Amino acid sequence: MIRSPFTYGMVCSAPVIGALAGGSALNARGTILFALAMAVGAAVAVLACSWWPKLSAPVWKLWPASVAANPLFLLAAGYRSITTSACWAAPRAGIAFLST
């Protein structure tokens, strides 16, 4: 069993933050699903960080590793790269719409 302040902080705060963020934009079912997805993403990140750089590592190694190992972050980054590239490829791309 993985016991460390980092583990408790990640896994316990993720559903709370997910419920707060989801509750502001979603219905009750969506809020619960978003909170669960955040908790699962945090748990996966903790498991990855227990392998490398270990949970006893300094925060400057542990935090970037946990962000990079979180599947929700990877999905969001992939989605952002797809939608941004489509936006930049459009004829009226970038901040050109501000001048019209």
C-alpha angles and dihedrals in degrees: 000000000000112000121173137119089253092056094049092045095050099042097039098044097044097071091044092052090042091053092048093048094041093045092059094058110016140059122254096274092048091048092054093046092048092049090050092048090052091050092049091048091051091048091052090049091051091050091050091048092050087062096044134034087005123236092265092061121116116271094250088066099033100051098052090044091052092049092049092047096049108106093208090056091049091050092048092048091049092048091048093051091050095048094042093051090051090050094050091048092056119100092245097044134158120006095333090109090067093066095053 
